[in-house]
Amino acid sequence: MTYIKNIGRFCSANENGFIMNDSNLEKVNPEFYKVIEEVVDNYQKYLGSDLHSVYVRGSVPRGLGIYSVSDLDTIALTNRETNEIDLEWVDKAEKELNRKYDCINGVEFSFYYIEDIIETITFSIIPFMIKTHSVCVYGEDVRGQLPNYKADKTLGNQHLVTLKNQIQQAKEDLAGNDDKEDILDCCAWIMKIIVRAGLALVIEKEKKYTRDLYPAYKIFSKYYPEKECEMKQAVYSAINPTENRNEIILFLEDMGTWMINEADKWLQVHNPQKVSNMEM
């Protein structure tokens, strides 16, 4: 069991308010080197000339990776449209790496066409993640070609505009599901979404952003002390997911419904048309 710890921090910003990337290869704990190397090998082996570059995002390149708890989230930029590339190998490769390496909770491969990443005038989460939370481990680093980002409504919108659909999807995925791994994965996924959405509710007031769960929970609780207990439960369930699908569904029907209502209020003020990707 992993206990809730005061781990994580808010993104630092420069004098103009733009979020700064504190990821660095030198911050990666050596225990993650081998799995990163093997992930890159898989990308090279299966994508060949279609591979442009590879990035590691999240806690690991920020020096916050926790042994056997942190995921290794990776992004591959491709030289061809992803729907033109054979990706049938991915599921098997992820499972093999997950079995082989105890240092990570799970490996994620993901793929995006480079032209879609570089040519953007509206906010999109993957360019944002590459620019502000990732380090290049193979190929040409495109971070210098991406726009700068602030902790503002365009970022908050990404966490709130799809919240209702994500919570509904989680409930549908859990209903009648007896696959323990599916339930655990769904629990961790939706609880992280809820915690980060909690931060998004106050992003225009605080002008701060983090992907880390603990500081997100704390700043949410500053404005919604009456919901601190529920949000703390979401943090706990994100890092210690339960196999009890009914328990998760009950939480989503209670706290999830409340979050949907608060998100709708936020959207009425900041994005009444509910545009998925707001102009920067």
Secondary structure, 3 states (H helix, E strand, C coil): CCCCCCCCCCCCECCCCEECCCCCHHHCCHHHHHHHHHHHHHHHHHHHHHEEEEEEECCHHHCCCCCCCCEEEEEEEECCCHHHCCCCCHHHHHHHHHHHCCCCCEEECCEEEHHHHHCCCECCHHHHHHHHHEEEEEECCCHHHCCCCECCHHHHHHHHCCHHHHHHHHHHHHCCCCCHHHHHHHHHHHHHHHHHHHHHCCHHHHCCCCCCHHHHHHHHHHHCHHHHHHHHHHHHHHHCCCCCHHHHHHHHHHHHHHHHHHHHHHHHHHCCCCCCCCEC
